[in-house]
Amino acid sequence: MKKPTIVYYLHYYDEELRERAYNKHQDFTVCVMAETSEEAIEKAKIIAGNQNIKICGIANGREEWVNEKYPMGHGEDIMPLGGWNNWRQRLIDGKKEQDR
């Protein structure tokens, strides 16, 4: 059974992972649906567009975070300062102020 999996990684220019490419790329995390860690890593390499990535960690994700086209934090997926719950609460509080 496939489950949402987060893969944390760093970009490198070479296969030996000696020449860092951190400054060239700004994406370091993807969330994909995968049965195994190996499958998640292969999908991460495809999404990152670079076969020379160093895997820093793997974690469980949420289904709403899964995006098998772009890395996390791309476009509208960027988390607002303070997190989504804080943002939603401020939005609700703002609506209450307008209703008064």
C-alpha positions as CSV (number, residue, x, y, z in Angstrom):
1,M,0.0,0.0,0.0
2,K,1.4,3.4,-1.0
3,K,1.7,6.0,1.7
4,P,2.8,9.7,1.6
5,T,6.6,9.9,2.1
6,I,8.8,12.9,2.5
7,V,12.4,12.8,1.1
8,Y,14.9,15.3,2.3
9,Y,18.0,15.7,0.0
10,L,20.8,18.0,-1.2
11,H,22.0,18.6,-4.8
12,Y,25.5,17.8,-6.0
13,Y,27.1,18.3,-9.4
14,D,29.0,15.0,-9.5
15,E,28.2,11.3,-8.8
16,E,30.7,11.1,-6.0
17,L,28.8,13.8,-4.1
18,R,31.9,16.0,-3.7
19,E,31.0,19.2,-5.6
20,R,28.0,20.9,-3.9
21,A,25.2,22.5,-5.9
22,Y,23.2,23.9,-3.0
23,N,23.3,27.5,-4.3
24,K,22.1,26.5,-7.8
25,H,19.0,24.7,-6.6
26,Q,16.6,25.9,-4.0
27,D,14.5,22.8,-3.5
28,F,15.5,20.2,-0.9
29,T,12.3,18.3,-0.1
30,V,9.6,16.3,-2.0
31,C,6.5,14.5,-0.8
32,V,5.5,11.5,-2.9
33,M,3.2,8.4,-2.7
34,A,5.5,5.3,-2.4
35,E,5.4,1.8,-1.1
36,T,9.1,1.7,-0.2
37,S,11.9,4.2,0.6
38,E,13.7,3.2,-2.6
39,E,10.7,4.0,-4.7
40,A,10.4,7.4,-2.9
41,I,14.1,8.1,-3.6
42,E,13.8,7.3,-7.3
43,K,10.7,9.6,-7.6
44,A,12.7,12.3,-5.7
45,K,15.5,12.1,-8.3
46,I,13.0,12.5,-11.1
47,I,11.2,15.5,-9.5
48,A,14.5,17.1,-8.5
49,G,15.7,16.8,-12.1
50,N,19.1,15.7,-10.8
51,Q,20.4,12.1,-10.3
52,N,23.2,13.4,-8.1
53,I,21.4,14.0,-4.9
54,K,22.4,13.0,-1.4
55,I,19.5,11.6,0.7
56,C,19.5,13.3,4.1
57,G,16.3,11.7,5.5
58,I,13.0,10.1,4.9
59,A,9.8,10.7,6.9
60,N,6.1,10.1,6.8
61,G,4.0,12.8,5.1
62,R,0.4,13.8,4.7
63,E,-1.7,13.1,1.6
64,E,-2.5,16.8,1.2
65,W,1.3,17.5,0.9
66,V,1.8,15.0,-2.0
67,N,3.0,16.7,-5.2
68,E,4.7,14.4,-7.7
69,K,5.4,17.2,-10.1
70,Y,7.2,19.8,-8.0
71,P,9.3,19.9,-4.8
72,M,7.6,21.1,-1.6
73,G,7.5,24.9,-1.2
74,H,7.0,25.5,-5.0
75,G,4.5,28.2,-5.9
76,E,1.4,28.3,-3.6
77,D,2.6,25.4,-1.4
78,I,4.9,27.7,0.5
79,M,4.0,27.7,4.2
80,P,3.2,31.1,5.6
81,L,5.2,32.4,8.6
82,G,3.9,30.7,11.8
83,G,2.5,27.7,9.9
84,W,-0.9,27.0,8.3
85,N,-2.9,26.8,11.6
86,N,-1.6,30.2,12.7
87,W,-2.5,31.7,9.2
88,R,-6.0,30.2,9.4
89,Q,-6.6,31.6,12.9
90,R,-5.5,35.0,11.8
91,L,-7.8,34.8,8.8
92,I,-10.8,33.8,11.0
93,D,-10.0,36.6,13.5
94,G,-9.8,39.1,10.7
95,K,-13.3,38.0,9.5
96,K,-14.7,38.4,13.0
97,E,-13.3,42.0,13.1
98,Q,-15.0,42.8,9.8
99,D,-18.3,41.5,11.1
100,R,-18.4,43.9,14.0
